[in-house]
Amino acid sequence: MAMNPGEIERLITEAIPDAVVRIEDLRGDGDHYAAHVESRTFQGRSRVQQHQMVYQALRGRMGEQLHALALRTTIPADN
C-alpha cells in the first residue's frame, strides 16, 4: 500500500508544525519520494537528529507504506 505525497506532508507538519515541506514523487510509483523539510525546530540539532525527527513523524511507515525517502532538511535563512 503506497503513500500519497499529501499524507507524507500532513504527518510531518503535524509533528513539526512550523515545517515547510516539499514532496516529489521520484518514480511515479508512490513508493519513492524526495522530501525537503525546512524548520526552525532544527536549529541546534545535528543533521542526523533532524532526519530522526522527520522519520519519527512518519510513525513507522518507512519500510512499510513508504519504501524510500530521500530526505533534505534545512533551517530557514534569516531575512
N, C-alpha and C positions, 0 to 999 in steps of 0.2 A: 504494500500500500504506500504510494508515493505521497509526499507533502507538496502543498502548493506554496508559492512564494508569500502569499498573504498570511498564511498560518505561521511561517517562519518569522516574518516581521512582527506579527502580533505577539508571539511568545517572547521575543527579545524585548520588545517595548514594554511588555507587562513587567518584566524583571528589571529592566533598565529604563525607567520612564523618560529620561531626557535623551535617549538614543535616537540618532538619525540613522535609519537602516536602508541600505540599498541591496536588493537581491537580484542576482542574474542567474537564469537557468542556463547552465553551460552546454547541455546536450539536448535540451528539449524533452527530456525523459522524466522530469520531476524527481530525479534521484541525485543529480549532480549540480550543485549550486555554488556560486561565489557570493559572499556577503561582505559588505563594507559596513562596519558599525562605528559610529563616531559618538563619543560621550565624554562629558566632563568627569563622570564617575571613574573613568580610567586613570585620572590624574594620580600620580604617585604609585601606580601599580606597574609591575613588570608586564611585558608582552604576554608571558605565559599566564599570569594572573588575569589579564584582560580576556584572553581566549577562554580561560576556565569559566569566567563569568558568563560568557556567551553560551558555552556548551551547557552550563547548568541551567540557563534559561530555556534550553530546548528540552528539558525534562526527560532525558533518557531516550530521545527519539533518534539520536545519532546511531548509525549502525542498524537501526530497525526501519523506521519510516523514511529516514534520510540517510542515504548511502554515503555521500561525500559532500563536504562543505569546505571550500577554500575560503579562509577567513582572514580579513584585514581589519584591524582595529586602530583607531586614531583618536586623539584628543583634539577638540576644536581649537583652531588658532584664535587668539585674542584679536579683536578688531580695534 
